[in-house]
Amino acid sequence: MCGPGSLQVLDVQGAELQVLRGMEVLLRGPVLQTAVIENSGAELYTGQALQAEVVSFMRSHGFHCVKDCACEF
């Protein structure tokens, strides 16, 4: 359960979009304020979502990149 000002950290070996889609209710709500997502711009795992896709998904839920992210695609 997330509390006020919650932080979510993801390092799921290429399954970022699947995990994020599974937590869309949390992403739409006001509780989650920060997400740290380890992701690659090159395909390391078969079928993984690339960084551009993950960034686009997070932006569509009101999040933005603040550090160490090639956010402009």
HELIX and SHEET records of a PDB file:
HELIX    1   1 GLU A   16  GLY A   22  1                                   7    
HELIX    2   2 GLU A   24  ARG A   28  1                                   5    
HELIX    3   3 GLN A   51  ARG A   59  1                                   9    
SHEET    1   A 2 SER A   6  LEU A  10  0                                        
SHEET    2   A 2 LEU A  32  ILE A  37  1                                        
END                                                                             
